[in-house]
Amino acid sequence: MCKQRYRAYSQYLKEKHGCKVYKLPVNLPVTCPNRDGGLGRGGCIFCGQSGAGFESLSEQMPVKIQLDKNMKYIGEKYGAKKFIAYFQNFSNTYMRPDRLEAYLYQAETPGIVEVYISTRPDCISQRHLEAAGRFSEKTGIEVTFELGLQTVNYHTLAKLNRGHSLAEFINCVLMVRGAGFGVCAHLIPDLPWDSMEDVVESAKVLSALGVGQAKLHSLYIVKGTELARLYSEGRVRLVSMEEYAQRVIAFLEHLGPDIVIQRLIGRAPEEETLTANWNTSWWKVKEYIEAQMVAMDTWQGKRFDYLGGKAVRKFL
């Protein structure tokens, strides 16, 4: 019952490919423009030294070897046959287009049915899209771009030291979708500078832009980051698990019903964080959110009624 209340990624992939599909993380030797001086130094205040690549192999290892190792492990453990190569850490298009294209071809290996590229909305040009298009056309492997947005509140984006605003995200989505690629947006619904209204507006913006997928995670505190310093000094207040669930549910209610939800909550290794997910297993948080949706008798898209000229419908 719970699974029917939002469009779950696992079910979407099963319907698309006819079986369960597993994502395989890939680390590339890349960085971000707000880490190397291109836009600033230090990176986002929540980002650790490994970026998002907690569970990935070394970035010095060739892409094909990373995929082969992960594919062998996951395949044997779960009996998996189809996989997605996920270029995960930092900004995976922060490089020359020809270099990106070369990495994509390294992911062309039996069993890989799609490639997902995680990056920033200010790190994709038309030439990058052309490179991805050549790869996809030649191999038949679909490419989806995962864009780190976190929030539509541009004041909060500045506090996070993101180095971009909402405008760059809107521009990037229009470019990527215009080139025929899928888009997934990363969001953190419980940022301490955001309100429930910001979370709802995030859902509305994604829906209006036609973003195909969304990925949510709570704000966890990675050791050694600027956010860890602010948290240790008592200058950042984290919301409760109950409030996080309320924000996620409100987000889902206002989100277009066709948008795929990759996840409701993320996870981070305990040894690398000061706190994450209220010291609760990620799956317990997920189950709590789903149970709350059942108790409230609500679902994704319940309040999706605001596009297409809502104010003039009475005249139609």
C-alpha positions in Angstrom: 0.0 0.0 0.0 2.7 2.4 1.0 4.7 1.9 -2.3 1.6 3.0 -4.3 1.6 6.4 -2.6 4.5 7.7 -4.5 6.2 6.7 -7.7 9.2 4.7 -6.4 12.4 4.4 -8.4 12.8 0.7 -8.0 9.3 0.0 -9.5 10.0 2.5 -12.3 13.2 0.7 -13.3 11.5 -2.7 -13.1 8.8 -1.6 -15.4 11.3 0.0 -17.8 13.8 -2.9 -18.0 11.7 -5.9 -17.0 13.8 -6.7 -13.9 15.4 -5.2 -10.9 18.2 -2.8 -11.9 21.1 -1.9 -9.6 23.1 1.4 -9.6 26.9 1.0 -9.5 28.8 4.0 -8.1 31.8 5.2 -10.1 34.4 7.7 -8.9 36.2 9.9 -11.4 39.3 12.1 -10.6 37.3 15.3 -10.6 36.5 18.2 -8.3 34.1 21.2 -8.3 34.4 24.8 -9.3 33.8 26.0 -5.8 36.6 23.9 -4.5 39.4 24.5 -6.9 39.1 28.3 -7.1 37.0 28.5 -10.2 34.2 30.0 -8.2 35.5 29.7 -4.7 37.3 27.5 -2.1 36.1 25.0 0.4 33.2 23.6 -1.5 29.6 23.4 -0.1 29.6 23.6 3.6 28.1 20.1 3.9 30.5 18.3 1.5 33.3 16.2 2.8 36.7 15.4 1.2 35.2 12.4 -0.7 32.3 14.3 -2.1 29.3 12.0 -2.3 31.5 8.9 -3.0 31.3 7.3 0.4 30.9 3.7 -1.0 32.8 4.1 -4.2 36.2 2.6 -5.3 39.3 4.7 -5.8 39.0 7.4 -8.5 42.4 6.3 -9.8 40.9 3.0 -10.8 39.7 2.9 -14.5 35.9 3.2 -14.9 35.6 -0.3 -16.5 37.4 -2.0 -13.6 35.3 -0.1 -11.0 32.2 -1.3 -12.8 33.4 -4.9 -13.2 34.3 -5.2 -9.5 31.0 -3.7 -8.4 29.0 -5.7 -10.9 30.6 -8.9 -9.8 29.9 -8.2 -6.2 26.3 -7.0 -6.7 25.5 -9.7 -9.3 26.6 -12.5 -7.1 24.9 -11.1 -4.0 21.6 -10.3 -5.5 21.5 -12.3 -8.8 21.4 -9.0 -10.7 21.7 -8.9 -14.5 21.2 -5.2 -15.4 23.0 -2.2 -14.0 23.3 1.6 -14.1 26.7 3.2 -14.1 26.5 6.1 -11.7 29.2 8.8 -12.0 28.7 10.0 -8.5 31.4 12.0 -6.7 31.7 15.8 -7.0 30.9 17.4 -10.4 31.3 14.8 -13.1 31.0 17.3 -16.0 33.6 19.7 -14.7 36.0 18.8 -17.4 36.5 19.1 -21.2 33.6 17.6 -23.2 36.0 15.2 -25.0 37.2 13.9 -21.7 33.6 13.3 -20.5 32.9 11.5 -23.7 35.9 9.2 -23.2 34.7 8.3 -19.7 31.3 7.5 -21.0 32.6 5.0 -23.5 34.5 3.3 -20.7 31.1 2.6 -19.2 30.0 0.7 -22.3 30.2 -2.8 -21.0 27.8 -5.8 -21.0 25.1 -5.4 -18.3 25.1 -1.6 -18.3 21.8 -0.3 -19.5 22.0 3.4 -18.5 24.5 6.0 -17.3 23.7 8.6 -14.6 26.0 11.6 -14.3 25.9 13.6 -11.1 27.0 17.2 -11.4 26.2 20.9 -10.7 23.8 22.9 -12.8 26.5 25.4 -13.8 28.8 22.7 -15.1 27.0 21.6 -18.3 27.5 23.3 -21.7 25.9 22.5 -25.0 29.2 20.8 -26.0 28.9 18.5 -23.0 25.4 17.6 -24.1 26.6 16.9 -27.6 29.3 14.6 -26.3 26.7 12.7 -24.2 24.4 12.6 -27.3 27.1 11.0 -29.5 27.7 8.3 -26.8 24.0 7.5 -26.4 23.3 7.4 -30.1 26.2 5.1 -30.8 25.8 2.7 -27.9 22.0 2.9 -27.3 22.7 3.5 -23.6 20.5 6.2 -22.1 22.1 9.1 -20.2 20.4 10.9 -17.2 21.9 14.0 -15.5 21.6 14.3 -11.7 21.7 17.9 -10.7 22.5 19.1 -7.2 20.0 21.8 -6.4 19.3 21.2 -2.6 16.7 24.0 -2.4 15.1 26.7 -4.5 15.7 29.3 -1.8 18.6 31.2 -3.3 19.4 32.8 0.1 20.0 29.3 1.5 22.1 28.4 -1.6 24.4 31.3 -0.7 24.6 30.1 2.9 25.5 26.6 1.7 28.3 28.1 -0.5 26.9 26.5 -3.5 28.3 29.1 -5.9 25.1 29.1 -8.0 21.5 30.3 -7.7 18.2 29.0 -8.8 18.6 30.6 -12.2 21.5 28.3 -13.2 19.4 25.3 -12.3 16.5 26.4 -14.4 18.8 27.1 -17.3 20.5 23.7 -17.0 17.2 21.8 -16.8 15.9 23.5 -20.0 19.2 22.7 -21.8 19.4 19.1 -20.7 15.7 18.3 -21.4 15.9 20.2 -24.7 18.8 17.9 -25.7 16.6 14.9 -25.0 18.1 13.7 -21.7 16.5 12.9 -18.4 17.0 15.0 -15.3 17.1 14.1 -11.6 17.2 16.8 -9.0 18.9 16.4 -5.6 17.2 18.1 -2.7 17.7 18.5 1.1 14.2 19.2 2.6 15.4 19.9 6.1 17.9 22.7 5.6 17.9 24.9 8.7 17.4 28.1 6.8 14.4 26.8 4.8 10.8 26.7 5.8 7.9 24.4 4.8 7.1 27.0 2.1 10.5 26.6 0.6 10.1 22.8 0.4 6.7 23.1 -1.2 8.1 25.7 -3.7 10.9 23.2 -4.6 8.2 20.7 -5.5 6.4 23.2 -7.6 9.5 24.4 -9.5 10.6 20.8 -10.3 7.1 20.1 -11.5 6.9 23.2 -13.7 10.2 22.4 -15.3 9.3 18.9 -16.1 12.1 17.3 -14.1 11.7 13.5 -14.4 13.2 12.3 -11.1 13.9 13.6 -7.6 16.3 12.4 -4.9 15.9 13.5 -1.3 18.2 13.2 1.7 18.3 14.7 5.2 21.0 17.1 6.3 23.7 14.9 7.8 26.8 16.5 9.4 30.1 15.2 7.8 33.2 15.5 10.0 35.7 18.1 9.1 33.2 20.3 7.1 32.2 23.9 7.7 28.8 22.7 8.6 30.3 20.4 11.3 32.0 23.5 12.8 28.7 25.5 12.8 26.9 22.5 14.3 29.5 22.0 17.0 29.2 25.7 17.9 25.5 25.4 18.2 24.8 27.7 15.3 22.9 25.2 13.2 19.7 23.5 14.5 18.6 20.3 12.9 14.9 19.5 12.5 13.4 16.4 14.2 12.7 13.2 12.3 9.0 14.0 12.6 9.4 17.4 11.0 11.6 15.9 8.2 8.7 13.5 7.5 6.2 16.3 7.4 8.4 18.2 4.9 8.9 15.2 2.7 5.2 14.5 2.6 4.3 18.1 1.8 6.9 17.9 -1.0 5.4 14.8 -2.4 1.8 16.1 -2.2 2.7 19.1 -4.3 4.9 17.2 -6.7 3.7 16.1 -10.2 2.5 12.5 -9.9 4.6 11.3 -12.8 8.0 12.4 -11.3 10.0 9.4 -10.1 11.3 9.4 -6.5 14.7 7.9 -6.4 14.8 8.0 -2.6 13.1 9.6 0.4 16.1 9.5 2.7 19.9 9.1 2.1 22.6 7.5 4.2 26.1 8.2 5.3 28.7 6.1 7.1 28.6 6.5 10.9 32.4 6.9 11.2 32.4 9.9 8.8 29.6 11.9 10.4 28.8 13.7 13.6 25.1 12.8 13.2 23.0 11.4 10.4 19.3 10.5 10.1 18.8 11.0 13.9 21.0 8.0 14.6 18.3 5.9 13.0 18.6 3.4 10.2 17.7 4.9 6.9 15.1 2.3 6.2 13.3 3.0 9.5 13.0 6.6 8.5 11.7 5.6 5.1 9.1 3.3 6.7 8.1 6.0 9.1 7.4 8.5 6.3 5.4 5.8 4.4 3.4 5.0 7.5 2.6 8.7 8.0 1.4 8.9 4.5 -1.0 6.0 5.1 -2.2 7.5 8.4 -2.9 10.8 6.6 -4.3 9.1 3.6 -2.2 11.2 1.3 -0.1 10.6 -1.8 2.2 12.1 -4.4 0.4 14.7 -6.4 -2.5 15.2 -4.1 -2.1 18.9 -4.2 -0.7 19.1 -7.7 -3.3 21.6 -9.0 -1.4 24.9 -9.5 -0.1 24.7 -13.1 -1.8 25.6 -16.4 -3.7 28.7 -15.4 -5.4 27.8 -12.2 -7.0 31.2 -11.7 -8.9 31.1 -15.0 -10.2 27.6 -14.8 -13.6 28.8 -13.8 -13.9 30.5 -17.2 -13.2 27.4 -19.1 
